[in-house]
């Protein structure tokens, strides 16, 4: 499968989870959209655009089990989270729940929103490294108070790679009158989705990760009760133009954020179709393959460095972590962990995440369609030597 990507052949790439990687066939489809756009830009944007975006939306909505009336394209999940946060009215003394596994960018957006409104962020500590569904639910639901106005919950956590019991969490929170904003940045393409059935108030997602679409493609799904309240972070003509029959203000505002390159959005159907026809068994087989591969790969790496395999297999899809001892800090906070840089010098790209709660670092492994067992064997051969060189060792 690696031949279908333009990844550097000298790099063992185990970090699909950060920015994804787009197959060359899908990039070619994107270029076709760009060429069409540039042949006659006025026709493309003023005449063709509305039908094109509706067609792409319908395909994506079908894939994630969502009513297309509630789905809008954005550049990424962080943009979607920002839009949803501003749809929920907050007042001084109100509370918003997050967990200690929340993606940093979304936490920063929430901090800013609460500072603006006087609301308070309540951080729930999840049991880790062993996280049982009942423990996760008890921790989150135990933090709900009469002042809770929103819960920002990850579907798949970015630093720890855990698939949270999102269906039961959403049902319980929404059942208590607490709107849920699900950060599903890693959801589409990693796990099966049925957003209408899930019933969250908002679901924010990326298409450039596990769907293998071009970068710049994400979406926000909005439950019917909130569709008149959500506005894009960039307001343009859609905020004021008269709407044709059957066109919602939600679509009008999000579909036209000023002049942009929409080729990434229009290419998402090509990515969905490419995986479906390239992987024997289609998307279900692709998801199952990645899960089995990352579990095998993690077991191999854990054995190599002498750490127990975390007891979290029921929570794993295409991401898994290896706990490592703390190491020397980076000289510049903007730079990656020195271990990450040392492994990169050995031809391995894999992220290292600090986890202060347990005084550890987490080596986060991804399993994408282009990965094989040999990639993890390479990491297992190199990692003990690199850890010894920095003065580390087994936990």
C-alpha positions as a Markdown table, in Angstrom:
| # | Residue | x | y | z |
|---|---|---|---|---|
| 1 | Unk | 0.0 | 0.0 | 0.0 |
| 2 | Unk | 2.9 | 2.4 | 0.6 |
| 3 | Unk | 3.3 | 2.9 | -3.2 |
| 4 | Unk | 0.0 | 4.8 | -3.2 |
| 5 | Unk | 1.5 | 7.6 | -1.0 |
| 6 | Unk | 4.2 | 10.1 | -1.6 |
| 7 | Unk | 5.9 | 9.6 | 1.8 |
| 8 | Unk | 9.7 | 9.8 | 1.8 |
| 9 | Unk | 10.9 | 6.2 | 1.4 |
| 10 | Unk | 13.7 | 6.7 | 3.9 |
| 11 | Unk | 11.3 | 7.5 | 6.7 |
| 12 | Unk | 9.4 | 4.9 | 8.8 |
| 13 | Unk | 6.2 | 7.0 | 9.2 |
| 14 | Unk | 4.3 | 6.1 | 12.4 |
| 15 | Unk | 2.5 | 9.4 | 12.8 |
| 16 | Unk | -0.5 | 9.4 | 10.6 |
| 17 | Unk | -2.5 | 10.7 | 13.6 |
| 18 | Unk | -1.0 | 14.2 | 13.6 |
| 19 | Unk | -1.6 | 15.5 | 10.1 |
| 20 | Unk | -2.7 | 12.4 | 8.1 |
| 21 | Unk | -1.2 | 11.6 | 4.6 |
| 22 | Unk | -3.1 | 11.8 | 1.4 |
| 23 | Unk | -2.9 | 9.1 | -1.3 |
| 24 | Unk | -1.5 | 10.4 | -4.6 |
| 25 | Unk | -4.7 | 9.4 | -6.4 |
| 26 | Unk | -6.8 | 11.6 | -4.2 |
| 27 | Unk | -4.3 | 14.5 | -4.6 |
| 28 | Unk | -4.8 | 14.0 | -8.4 |
| 29 | Unk | -8.5 | 14.3 | -7.9 |
| 30 | Unk | -8.0 | 17.5 | -6.0 |
| 31 | Unk | -5.8 | 18.9 | -8.7 |
| 32 | Unk | -8.6 | 18.2 | -11.2 |
| 33 | Unk | -11.0 | 20.3 | -9.1 |
| 34 | Unk | -8.4 | 23.1 | -9.0 |
| 35 | Unk | -7.9 | 23.0 | -12.7 |
| 36 | Unk | -11.7 | 23.2 | -13.2 |
| 37 | Unk | -11.9 | 26.1 | -10.8 |
| 38 | Unk | -9.2 | 28.1 | -12.6 |
| 39 | Unk | -10.5 | 27.5 | -16.1 |
| 40 | Unk | -13.5 | 29.7 | -15.4 |
| 41 | Unk | -13.5 | 31.0 | -11.8 |
| 42 | Unk | -16.7 | 33.1 | -12.1 |
| 43 | Unk | -18.7 | 30.2 | -13.4 |
| 44 | Unk | -17.2 | 27.9 | -10.8 |
| 45 | Unk | -18.0 | 30.1 | -7.8 |
| 46 | Unk | -21.1 | 32.0 | -9.0 |
| 47 | Unk | -22.9 | 29.2 | -10.8 |
| 48 | Unk | -21.5 | 25.7 | -10.2 |
| 49 | Unk | -20.4 | 26.0 | -6.6 |
| 50 | Unk | -23.7 | 25.4 | -4.8 |
| 51 | Unk | -24.5 | 22.2 | -6.5 |
| 52 | Unk | -20.9 | 20.9 | -6.1 |
| 53 | Unk | -20.8 | 21.6 | -2.4 |
| 54 | Unk | -24.2 | 20.0 | -1.9 |
| 55 | Unk | -23.1 | 16.8 | -3.7 |
| 56 | Unk | -19.9 | 16.5 | -1.7 |
| 57 | Unk | -21.9 | 17.2 | 1.6 |
| 58 | Unk | -24.4 | 14.4 | 0.7 |
| 59 | Unk | -21.6 | 11.9 | 0.2 |
| 60 | Unk | -19.8 | 12.7 | 3.4 |
| 61 | Unk | -23.1 | 12.8 | 5.4 |
| 62 | Unk | -24.0 | 9.3 | 4.1 |
| 63 | Unk | -20.6 | 8.0 | 5.1 |
| 64 | Unk | -20.9 | 9.3 | 8.7 |
| 65 | Unk | -24.6 | 8.5 | 9.1 |
| 66 | Unk | -25.7 | 12.1 | 9.3 |
| 67 | Unk | -28.6 | 14.3 | 8.0 |
| 68 | Unk | -26.9 | 16.5 | 5.4 |
| 69 | Unk | -29.0 | 19.4 | 6.5 |
| 70 | Unk | -26.9 | 19.6 | 9.6 |
| 71 | Unk | -23.5 | 19.1 | 8.1 |
| 72 | Unk | -21.2 | 21.9 | 7.0 |
| 73 | Unk | -17.6 | 21.9 | 5.8 |
| 74 | Unk | -14.8 | 23.7 | 7.6 |
| 75 | Unk | -11.1 | 23.6 | 7.4 |
| 76 | Unk | -10.5 | 21.4 | 10.4 |
| 77 | Unk | -12.0 | 20.1 | 13.6 |
| 78 | Unk | -10.6 | 23.0 | 15.7 |
| 79 | Unk | -12.4 | 25.5 | 13.5 |
| 80 | Unk | -15.6 | 23.5 | 14.0 |
| 81 | Unk | -15.1 | 23.4 | 17.8 |
| 82 | Unk | -14.7 | 27.2 | 17.9 |
| 83 | Unk | -17.9 | 27.7 | 15.9 |
| 84 | Unk | -19.9 | 25.4 | 18.2 |
| 85 | Unk | -18.5 | 27.0 | 21.4 |
| 86 | Unk | -19.8 | 30.3 | 20.4 |
| 87 | Unk | -23.3 | 28.9 | 19.7 |
| 88 | Unk | -23.8 | 28.0 | 23.3 |
| 89 | Unk | -24.8 | 30.9 | 25.6 |
| 90 | Unk | -22.6 | 31.2 | 28.6 |
| 91 | Unk | -22.9 | 33.5 | 31.6 |
| 92 | Unk | -20.7 | 34.2 | 34.7 |
| 93 | Unk | -20.8 | 31.2 | 37.0 |
| 94 | Unk | -21.7 | 28.7 | 34.3 |
| 95 | Unk | -19.6 | 25.6 | 33.9 |
| 96 | Unk | -18.2 | 23.7 | 30.9 |
| 97 | Unk | -16.8 | 20.2 | 31.3 |
| 98 | Unk | -13.7 | 18.9 | 29.6 |
| 99 | Unk | -11.4 | 16.0 | 30.4 |
| 100 | Unk | -7.7 | 16.0 | 31.1 |
| 101 | Unk | -7.2 | 14.2 | 27.8 |
| 102 | Unk | -8.7 | 17.1 | 25.8 |
| 103 | Unk | -6.8 | 18.3 | 22.7 |
| 104 | Unk | -4.8 | 21.4 | 23.7 |
| 105 | Unk | -6.0 | 23.6 | 20.8 |
| 106 | Unk | -9.7 | 23.0 | 21.8 |
| 107 | Unk | -8.9 | 23.6 | 25.4 |
| 108 | Unk | -7.3 | 26.9 | 24.5 |
| 109 | Unk | -10.4 | 27.9 | 22.5 |
| 110 | Unk | -12.6 | 26.9 | 25.5 |
| 111 | Unk | -10.5 | 28.9 | 27.9 |
| 112 | Unk | -10.9 | 31.9 | 25.7 |
| 113 | Unk | -14.6 | 31.5 | 25.4 |
| 114 | Unk | -15.0 | 31.1 | 29.2 |
| 115 | Unk | -12.8 | 34.1 | 29.9 |
| 116 | Unk | -15.0 | 36.1 | 27.6 |
| 117 | Unk | -18.2 | 35.1 | 29.2 |
| 118 | Unk | -17.2 | 34.6 | 32.9 |
| 119 | Unk | -17.9 | 30.9 | 32.7 |
| 120 | Unk | -15.7 | 28.3 | 34.4 |
| 121 | Unk | -13.8 | 25.3 | 32.9 |
| 122 | Unk | -14.2 | 22.2 | 35.0 |
| 123 | Unk | -11.6 | 19.6 | 34.1 |
| 124 | Unk | -12.4 | 15.9 | 34.8 |
| 125 | Unk | -9.5 | 13.5 | 35.4 |
| 126 | Unk | -10.1 | 10.3 | 33.6 |
| 127 | Unk | -8.7 | 7.0 | 35.0 |
| 128 | Unk | -5.4 | 6.3 | 33.1 |
| 129 | Unk | -3.6 | 4.2 | 31.9 |
| 130 | Unk | -6.3 | 1.7 | 32.7 |
| 131 | Unk | -9.7 | 3.2 | 31.8 |
| 132 | Unk | -12.8 | 1.2 | 32.1 |
| 133 | Unk | -16.0 | 2.5 | 30.5 |
| 134 | Unk | -17.8 | 2.7 | 33.8 |
| 135 | Unk | -14.9 | 4.6 | 35.3 |
| 136 | Unk | -14.9 | 7.1 | 32.4 |
| 137 | Unk | -18.7 | 7.6 | 32.7 |
| 138 | Unk | -18.6 | 8.0 | 36.5 |
| 139 | Unk | -15.8 | 10.5 | 36.3 |
| 140 | Unk | -17.6 | 12.7 | 33.7 |
| 141 | Unk | -21.1 | 12.4 | 35.0 |
| 142 | Unk | -19.9 | 13.0 | 38.6 |
| 143 | Unk | -18.7 | 16.4 | 37.6 |
| 144 | Unk | -22.1 | 17.6 | 36.3 |
| 145 | Unk | -23.8 | 20.3 | 38.4 |
| 146 | Unk | -26.9 | 22.5 | 37.9 |
| 147 | Unk | -24.5 | 25.1 | 36.4 |
| 148 | Unk | -23.2 | 22.8 | 33.7 |
| 149 | Unk | -24.0 | 24.3 | 30.3 |
| 150 | Unk | -21.8 | 22.2 | 27.9 |
| 151 | Unk | -19.5 | 19.2 | 27.9 |
| 152 | Unk | -16.6 | 19.1 | 25.4 |
| 153 | Unk | -15.8 | 15.4 | 25.1 |
| 154 | Unk | -13.2 | 13.8 | 22.8 |
| 155 | Unk | -14.4 | 10.8 | 20.8 |
| 156 | Unk | -10.8 | 9.5 | 20.3 |
| 157 | Unk | -8.3 | 11.3 | 22.6 |
| 158 | Unk | -5.3 | 12.9 | 20.8 |
| 159 | Unk | -2.6 | 12.4 | 23.4 |
| 160 | Unk | -3.6 | 9.0 | 24.7 |
| 161 | Unk | -5.4 | 7.4 | 21.7 |
| 162 | Unk | -8.3 | 6.1 | 23.7 |
| 163 | Unk | -11.7 | 5.6 | 22.1 |
| 164 | Unk | -14.1 | 6.9 | 24.8 |
| 165 | Unk | -17.5 | 5.4 | 25.4 |
| 166 | Unk | -19.0 | 8.3 | 23.5 |
| 167 | Unk | -22.5 | 6.9 | 22.9 |
| 168 | Unk | -23.2 | 6.3 | 26.6 |
| 169 | Unk | -21.7 | 9.6 | 27.6 |
| 170 | Unk | -23.7 | 11.6 | 25.1 |
| 171 | Unk | -26.9 | 9.8 | 26.0 |
| 172 | Unk | -26.4 | 10.4 | 29.7 |
| 173 | Unk | -25.3 | 14.1 | 29.3 |
| 174 | Unk | -28.0 | 15.1 | 26.8 |
| 175 | Unk | -30.5 | 13.2 | 29.0 |
| 176 | Unk | -29.6 | 15.5 | 31.8 |
| 177 | Unk | -30.0 | 18.6 | 29.6 |
| 178 | Unk | -26.3 | 19.1 | 29.1 |
| 179 | Unk | -25.4 | 19.8 | 25.4 |
| 180 | Unk | -22.4 | 17.8 | 24.1 |
| 181 | Unk | -19.8 | 19.0 | 21.8 |
| 182 | Unk | -17.9 | 15.9 | 20.6 |
| 183 | Unk | -14.3 | 16.5 | 19.3 |
| 184 | Unk | -14.3 | 13.8 | 16.7 |
| 185 | Unk | -11.0 | 14.9 | 15.0 |
| 186 | Unk | -10.0 | 11.3 | 14.7 |
| 187 | Unk | -13.4 | 9.8 | 14.2 |
| 188 | Unk | -14.2 | 9.6 | 10.5 |
| 189 | Unk | -12.3 | 6.7 | 8.9 |
| 190 | Unk | -11.0 | 5.3 | 12.2 |
| 191 | Unk | -14.3 | 4.1 | 13.7 |
| 192 | Unk | -17.8 | 3.6 | 12.2 |
| 193 | Unk | -20.0 | 6.6 | 12.7 |
| 194 | Unk | -23.8 | 7.2 | 12.9 |
| 195 | Unk | -24.1 | 10.8 | 13.9 |
| 196 | Unk | -27.9 | 11.0 | 13.7 |
| 197 | Unk | -28.2 | 8.1 | 16.1 |
| 198 | Unk | -25.4 | 9.4 | 18.4 |
| 199 | Unk | -27.5 | 12.4 | 19.2 |
| 200 | Unk | -24.8 | 14.9 | 20.2 |
| 201 | Unk | -25.6 | 18.6 | 19.9 |
| 202 | Unk | -22.4 | 19.1 | 17.9 |
| 203 | Unk | -19.8 | 16.8 | 16.3 |
| 204 | Unk | -16.5 | 18.3 | 15.0 |
| 205 | Unk | -14.3 | 16.2 | 12.7 |
| 206 | Unk | -11.4 | 16.1 | 10.3 |
| 207 | Unk | -11.3 | 14.4 | 7.0 |
| 208 | Unk | -7.6 | 14.8 | 6.4 |
| 209 | Unk | -6.6 | 12.2 | 8.9 |
| 210 | Unk | -8.1 | 8.7 | 8.7 |
| 211 | Unk | -10.4 | 9.5 | 5.8 |
| 212 | Unk | -7.1 | 10.3 | 3.9 |
| 213 | Unk | -8.6 | 13.4 | 2.3 |
| 214 | Unk | -6.5 | 16.5 | 1.5 |
| 215 | Unk | -5.6 | 18.9 | 4.2 |
| 216 | Unk | -8.1 | 21.7 | 4.7 |
| 217 | Unk | -11.1 | 19.3 | 4.9 |
| 218 | Unk | -13.2 | 19.0 | 8.0 |
| 219 | Unk | -16.8 | 19.3 | 9.0 |
| 220 | Unk | -19.2 | 20.3 | 11.7 |
| 221 | Unk | -22.4 | 18.4 | 12.3 |
| 222 | Unk | -25.2 | 20.2 | 14.2 |
| 223 | Unk | -28.3 | 18.8 | 15.8 |
| 224 | Unk | -31.5 | 20.3 | 14.5 |
| 225 | Unk | -32.2 | 22.3 | 17.7 |
| 226 | Unk | -28.9 | 24.2 | 17.3 |
| 227 | Unk | -28.9 | 24.9 | 13.6 |
| 228 | Unk | -30.3 | 28.4 | 13.9 |
| 229 | Unk | -27.7 | 29.3 | 16.5 |
| 230 | Unk | -24.3 | 28.2 | 14.9 |
| 231 | Unk | -22.4 | 30.7 | 12.9 |
| 232 | Unk | -19.0 | 30.3 | 11.2 |
| 233 | Unk | -15.9 | 31.9 | 12.6 |
| 234 | Unk | -15.7 | 33.9 | 9.4 |
| 235 | Unk | -18.9 | 35.8 | 8.4 |
| 236 | Unk | -19.4 | 36.6 | 4.7 |
| 237 | Unk | -22.2 | 37.1 | 2.1 |
| 238 | Unk | -24.2 | 34.1 | 3.4 |
| 239 | Unk | -25.0 | 36.1 | 6.5 |
| 240 | Unk | -27.2 | 38.5 | 4.6 |
| 241 | Unk | -28.2 | 37.3 | 1.1 |
| 242 | Unk | -31.8 | 36.3 | 0.5 |
| 243 | Unk | -32.0 | 32.6 | 0.5 |
| 244 | Unk | -33.6 | 30.4 | -2.2 |
| 245 | Unk | -36.3 | 28.0 | -1.1 |
| 246 | Unk | -34.9 | 25.0 | 0.6 |
| 247 | Unk | -31.5 | 26.6 | 1.5 |
| 248 | Unk | -30.8 | 27.1 | 5.2 |
| 249 | Unk | -28.9 | 29.9 | 6.7 |
| 250 | Unk | -26.5 | 27.3 | 8.2 |
| 251 | Unk | -25.5 | 26.1 | 4.8 |
| 252 | Unk | -25.4 | 29.6 | 3.3 |
| 253 | Unk | -23.1 | 31.0 | 5.9 |
| 254 | Unk | -20.7 | 28.0 | 6.1 |
| 255 | Unk | -20.6 | 27.2 | 2.4 |
| 256 | Unk | -19.4 | 30.7 | 1.4 |
| 257 | Unk | -16.7 | 31.9 | 3.8 |
| 258 | Unk | -15.3 | 34.3 | 1.2 |
| 259 | Unk | -13.1 | 33.2 | -1.6 |
| 260 | Unk | -11.3 | 30.0 | -0.6 |
| 261 | Unk | -9.8 | 27.0 | -2.4 |
| 262 | Unk | -12.6 | 24.5 | -1.8 |
| 263 | Unk | -10.8 | 21.6 | -3.6 |
| 264 | Unk | -10.1 | 19.8 | -0.4 |
| 265 | Unk | -13.8 | 19.6 | 0.5 |
| 266 | Unk | -14.8 | 18.5 | -3.0 |
| 267 | Unk | -12.2 | 15.8 | -2.9 |
| 268 | Unk | -13.4 | 14.0 | 0.3 |
| 269 | Unk | -15.8 | 11.8 | -1.8 |
| 270 | Unk | -12.8 | 10.7 | -3.9 |
| 271 | Unk | -10.9 | 9.7 | -0.7 |
| 272 | Unk | -13.9 | 7.7 | 0.6 |
| 273 | Unk | -14.2 | 5.9 | -2.7 |
| 274 | Unk | -10.5 | 5.3 | -3.1 |
| 275 | Unk | -10.2 | 3.4 | 0.2 |
| 276 | Unk | -13.4 | 1.5 | -0.5 |
| 277 | Unk | -12.2 | 0.1 | -3.8 |
| 278 | Unk | -8.5 | -0.2 | -2.9 |
| 279 | Unk | -8.7 | -2.2 | 0.3 |
| 280 | Unk | -10.2 | -5.6 | -0.1 |
| 281 | Unk | -13.3 | -5.5 | 2.1 |
| 282 | Unk | -13.5 | -1.7 | 2.0 |
| 283 | Unk | -13.8 | 0.5 | 5.0 |
| 284 | Unk | -14.7 | -2.1 | 7.6 |
| 285 | Unk | -11.7 | -4.1 | 6.6 |
| 286 | Unk | -9.4 | -1.0 | 6.6 |
| 287 | Unk | -10.5 | -0.1 | 10.2 |
| 288 | Unk | -10.1 | -3.7 | 11.4 |
| 289 | Unk | -6.6 | -3.9 | 9.8 |
| 290 | Unk | -5.4 | -0.8 | 11.5 |
| 291 | Unk | -6.6 | -1.8 | 14.9 |
| 292 | Unk | -5.0 | -5.2 | 14.7 |
| 293 | Unk | -1.8 | -3.8 | 13.4 |
| 294 | Unk | -1.3 | -1.1 | 16.0 |
| 295 | Unk | -2.0 | -3.6 | 18.8 |
| 296 | Unk | 0.6 | -6.0 | 17.4 |
| 297 | Unk | 3.0 | -3.1 | 16.9 |
| 298 | Unk | 2.6 | -1.8 | 20.4 |
| 299 | Unk | 3.2 | -5.2 | 22.0 |
| 300 | Unk | 6.4 | -5.5 | 20.0 |
| 301 | Unk | 7.7 | -2.1 | 21.1 |
| 302 | Unk | 6.7 | -2.6 | 24.7 |
| 303 | Unk | 8.6 | -5.9 | 24.8 |
| 304 | Unk | 11.7 | -4.2 | 23.3 |
| 305 | Unk | 11.8 | -1.5 | 26.0 |
| 306 | Unk | 10.7 | -3.7 | 28.9 |
| 307 | Unk | 7.3 | -2.1 | 29.8 |
| 308 | Unk | 4.0 | -3.9 | 30.3 |
| 309 | Unk | 1.5 | -3.6 | 27.5 |
| 310 | Unk | -1.2 | -1.2 | 28.7 |
| 311 | Unk | -4.5 | -2.9 | 29.6 |
| 312 | Unk | -6.6 | -0.7 | 27.3 |
| 313 | Unk | -7.2 | -2.8 | 24.2 |
| 314 | Unk | -11.0 | -2.3 | 24.3 |
| 315 | Unk | -10.4 | 1.4 | 23.9 |
| 316 | Unk | -8.0 | 1.2 | 21.0 |
| 317 | Unk | -8.7 | 1.7 | 17.3 |
| 318 | Unk | -5.8 | 3.1 | 15.1 |
| 319 | Unk | -3.8 | 4.8 | 17.8 |
| 320 | Unk | -2.0 | 3.3 | 20.8 |
| 321 | Unk | 0.5 | 4.6 | 23.4 |
| 322 | Unk | 3.7 | 3.1 | 24.9 |
| 323 | Unk | 4.5 | 4.6 | 28.4 |
| 324 | Unk | 8.1 | 5.7 | 28.7 |
| 325 | Unk | 10.1 | 7.3 | 31.5 |
| 326 | Unk | 10.6 | 11.1 | 31.6 |
| 327 | Unk | 13.5 | 12.5 | 29.7 |
| 328 | Unk | 15.4 | 15.7 | 29.3 |
| 329 | Unk | 13.1 | 18.7 | 28.3 |
| 330 | Unk | 13.3 | 20.4 | 25.0 |
| 331 | Unk | 15.4 | 23.6 | 25.0 |
| 332 | Unk | 12.6 | 25.4 | 23.2 |
| 333 | Unk | 9.0 | 24.7 | 24.1 |
| 334 | Unk | 8.1 | 25.1 | 20.4 |
| 335 | Unk | 10.3 | 22.1 | 19.5 |
| 336 | Unk | 9.3 | 18.5 | 19.9 |
| 337 | Unk | 10.6 | 16.2 | 22.7 |
| 338 | Unk | 14.3 | 15.4 | 22.3 |
| 339 | Unk | 13.3 | 11.7 | 22.0 |
| 340 | Unk | 11.2 | 12.6 | 19.0 |
| 341 | Unk | 14.1 | 14.4 | 17.4 |
| 342 | Unk | 16.5 | 11.5 | 18.2 |
| 343 | Unk | 14.2 | 9.0 | 16.6 |
| 344 | Unk | 13.8 | 11.2 | 13.6 |
| 345 | Unk | 17.5 | 11.2 | 13.1 |
| 346 | Unk | 17.2 | 7.4 | 13.0 |
| 347 | Unk | 14.6 | 7.6 | 10.2 |
| 348 | Unk | 11.5 | 7.2 | 12.4 |
| 349 | Unk | 8.7 | 9.7 | 12.7 |
| 350 | Unk | 6.7 | 9.1 | 15.8 |
| 351 | Unk | 5.3 | 11.6 | 18.3 |
| 352 | Unk | 6.3 | 11.8 | 22.0 |
| 353 | Unk | 3.7 | 13.3 | 24.3 |
| 354 | Unk | 4.4 | 14.4 | 27.9 |
| 355 | Unk | 2.0 | 13.0 | 30.4 |
| 356 | Unk | 2.6 | 14.8 | 33.8 |
| 357 | Unk | -0.2 | 13.0 | 35.6 |
| 358 | Unk | 1.9 | 9.8 | 35.7 |
| 359 | Unk | 5.3 | 11.5 | 35.3 |
| 360 | Unk | 5.8 | 9.7 | 32.0 |
| 361 | Unk | 6.1 | 10.3 | 28.3 |
| 362 | Unk | 3.8 | 8.6 | 25.9 |
| 363 | Unk | 5.1 | 7.3 | 22.6 |
| 364 | Unk | 2.0 | 7.5 | 20.4 |
| 365 | Unk | 1.9 | 4.9 | 17.6 |
| 366 | Unk | -0.4 | 5.2 | 14.5 |
| 367 | Unk | -1.5 | 2.4 | 12.2 |
| 368 | Unk | -2.4 | 3.6 | 8.7 |
| 369 | Unk | -3.0 | 1.7 | 5.5 |
| 370 | Unk | 0.6 | 2.2 | 4.4 |
| 371 | Unk | 2.1 | 0.8 | 7.6 |
| 372 | Unk | 3.2 | -2.8 | 8.1 |
| 373 | Unk | 4.7 | -4.9 | 10.9 |
| 374 | Unk | 8.1 | -4.1 | 9.6 |
| 375 | Unk | 7.6 | -0.4 | 10.6 |
| 376 | Unk | 7.1 | -1.3 | 14.3 |
| 377 | Unk | 10.0 | -3.8 | 14.1 |
| 378 | Unk | 12.2 | -1.0 | 13.0 |
| 379 | Unk | 11.1 | 1.2 | 16.0 |
| 380 | Unk | 11.5 | -1.7 | 18.4 |
| 381 | Unk | 15.1 | -2.2 | 17.2 |
| 382 | Unk | 16.1 | 1.4 | 17.5 |
| 383 | Unk | 14.2 | 2.7 | 20.6 |
| 384 | Unk | 16.1 | 0.8 | 23.3 |
| 385 | Unk | 19.4 | 2.2 | 22.0 |
| 386 | Unk | 18.0 | 5.7 | 21.8 |
| 387 | Unk | 16.6 | 5.6 | 25.3 |
| 388 | Unk | 19.9 | 4.2 | 26.6 |
| 389 | Unk | 21.7 | 7.1 | 24.9 |
| 390 | Unk | 19.6 | 9.7 | 26.7 |
| 391 | Unk | 19.9 | 8.0 | 30.0 |
| 392 | Unk | 16.5 | 6.5 | 30.0 |
| 393 | Unk | 15.3 | 2.9 | 30.3 |
| 394 | Unk | 12.4 | 0.8 | 31.2 |
| 395 | Unk | 9.6 | 2.3 | 33.4 |
